[in-house]
Amino acid sequence: MNIEIDDLSRPEIHALLDEHLQNMYAPPESVHALDLAKLRQPGITFWSAWKGSLLVGCGALKELDAEHGEIKSMRTPNALRRQGAGRAILAHIIDVARSRGYRRLSLETGSQEAFEPARQLYETFGFARCGPFGDYAEDPYSVFMTMRL
């Protein structure tokens, strides 16, 4: 598997991010996934993971401040789940966050049953539930998680 910084220009990435946005099971005001334009903002690094020419996942790291990062847009295609891509991307993002000197890494994910596998993955890496961070507010559709690096 090759994990690389991505410029968000390839159609495969567009399709995966469309799938990601379509699979949010919450009212629009409770969806915090970023679209292509927001993922291109300064302070966000986006990676894609490939097996040959097959896109197997993506993820992003947003700098909240000099010591705190946020994981965004973690996704593996529905048809390619449970093959290790999510785990590899998450490990990569954590390594980059450490190399940047972040002391904390946080994320927001869904509270619905469909997001249980994602929450379990984050827990295996040491993330624990926390309250809202950054600009987030309490929301019944959100679970907030964080880990000290």
C-alpha positions as CSV (number, residue, x, y, z in Angstrom):
1,M,0.0,0.0,0.0
2,N,1.3,3.4,-0.9
3,I,0.1,6.4,1.1
4,E,0.8,9.8,-0.5
5,I,-0.1,13.4,-0.1
6,D,-2.9,14.0,-2.6
7,D,-3.9,17.2,-4.4
8,L,-7.5,16.1,-4.6
9,S,-7.6,16.3,-8.4
10,R,-8.2,12.7,-9.4
11,P,-11.7,11.4,-10.2
12,E,-11.2,8.4,-7.9
13,I,-10.8,10.8,-4.9
14,H,-13.8,12.8,-5.9
15,A,-15.9,9.6,-6.1
16,L,-14.7,8.4,-2.6
17,L,-15.4,11.8,-1.0
18,D,-18.8,11.9,-2.6
19,E,-19.5,8.4,-1.1
20,H,-18.2,9.7,2.2
21,L,-20.6,12.7,2.2
22,Q,-23.5,10.6,1.0
23,N,-23.0,8.2,3.9
24,M,-23.5,10.8,6.7
25,Y,-26.5,9.7,8.7
26,A,-27.4,13.0,10.3
27,P,-29.2,16.3,9.5
28,P,-27.1,18.7,7.4
29,E,-26.3,20.9,10.4
30,S,-24.8,17.9,12.2
31,V,-22.5,16.8,9.3
32,H,-19.0,18.0,9.8
33,A,-17.3,16.2,6.8
34,L,-15.4,18.6,4.6
35,D,-16.0,18.9,0.8
36,L,-13.2,19.3,-1.8
37,A,-12.9,23.1,-1.4
38,K,-12.6,22.9,2.4
39,L,-10.1,20.1,2.2
40,R,-7.9,22.3,0.0
41,Q,-7.7,25.1,2.7
42,P,-4.3,25.9,4.2
43,G,-3.6,23.9,7.4
44,I,-5.1,20.7,6.0
45,T,-3.0,17.9,4.6
46,F,-4.8,15.2,2.7
47,W,-3.5,11.7,1.9
48,S,-4.7,8.9,-0.3
49,A,-3.8,5.2,-0.1
50,W,-3.4,3.1,-3.1
51,K,-2.8,-0.6,-3.9
52,G,-1.4,-0.2,-7.4
53,S,-4.0,1.9,-9.3
54,L,-6.8,1.1,-6.8
55,L,-7.8,3.8,-4.3
56,V,-8.2,2.0,-1.0
57,G,-8.7,5.0,1.4
58,C,-8.0,8.5,2.4
59,G,-7.6,10.8,5.4
60,A,-6.6,14.3,6.3
61,L,-5.0,16.2,9.2
62,K,-6.1,19.7,10.1
63,E,-4.0,21.9,12.3
64,L,-6.1,23.4,15.0
65,D,-3.1,25.1,16.7
66,A,0.6,24.4,17.1
67,E,-0.1,21.6,19.5
68,H,-3.4,20.2,18.5
69,G,-4.5,18.4,15.2
70,E,-7.8,17.0,14.0
71,I,-8.3,14.0,11.9
72,K,-10.7,14.6,9.0
73,S,-12.2,12.7,6.1
74,M,-11.1,9.2,7.1
75,R,-12.7,6.9,4.6
76,T,-12.3,3.5,2.9
77,P,-14.6,2.6,0.0
78,N,-17.6,0.5,1.1
79,A,-16.5,-2.3,-1.1
80,L,-12.9,-2.4,0.3
81,R,-13.5,-2.3,4.1
82,R,-11.7,-4.6,6.6
83,Q,-8.5,-4.9,4.5
84,G,-6.3,-2.6,6.7
85,A,-6.4,0.6,4.7
86,G,-8.1,2.6,7.4
87,R,-5.6,1.3,10.0
88,A,-2.7,2.2,7.8
89,I,-3.9,5.7,7.1
90,L,-4.7,6.3,10.8
91,A,-1.2,5.2,11.8
92,H,0.3,7.4,9.1
93,I,-1.7,10.5,10.3
94,I,-0.7,9.8,14.0
95,D,3.0,9.6,13.0
96,V,2.8,12.8,11.0
97,A,1.0,14.6,14.0
98,R,3.8,13.4,16.3
99,S,6.5,14.6,13.9
100,R,4.8,18.0,13.8
101,G,5.1,18.2,17.5
102,Y,1.4,18.0,18.2
103,R,0.6,17.1,21.8
104,R,-3.0,16.1,21.1
105,L,-4.9,14.6,18.2
106,S,-8.8,14.7,18.1
107,L,-11.6,13.8,15.9
108,E,-15.4,13.9,15.4
109,T,-17.3,10.9,14.1
110,G,-20.9,9.8,14.0
111,S,-22.8,8.4,17.0
112,Q,-25.0,6.1,14.9
113,E,-24.5,2.3,14.7
114,A,-22.9,2.6,11.2
115,F,-20.0,4.4,12.8
116,E,-19.3,1.8,15.4
117,P,-16.4,0.1,13.4
118,A,-14.7,3.5,13.1
119,R,-15.1,4.3,16.8
120,Q,-13.6,0.8,17.6
121,L,-10.7,1.5,15.3
122,Y,-9.9,4.8,16.9
123,E,-10.1,3.2,20.4
124,T,-7.6,0.5,19.4
125,F,-5.1,3.4,18.7
126,G,-5.7,5.0,22.1
127,F,-8.4,7.5,21.3
128,A,-10.9,8.1,24.1
129,R,-14.2,9.9,24.2
130,C,-14.1,13.6,25.1
131,G,-16.3,16.7,24.9
132,P,-16.5,19.0,21.9
133,F,-13.2,20.7,20.9
134,G,-12.4,23.5,18.6
135,D,-15.6,25.0,17.1
136,Y,-17.8,22.0,17.8
137,A,-20.8,22.0,20.1
138,E,-22.6,19.1,21.8
139,D,-24.6,17.2,19.2
140,P,-26.5,13.9,19.5
141,Y,-25.1,12.8,16.1
142,S,-21.5,13.3,17.1
143,V,-18.9,11.5,19.1
144,F,-15.8,13.4,20.0
145,M,-12.5,11.5,20.7
146,T,-9.0,12.6,21.5
147,M,-5.6,11.2,22.4
148,R,-2.4,12.6,23.9
149,L,0.6,12.1,21.7
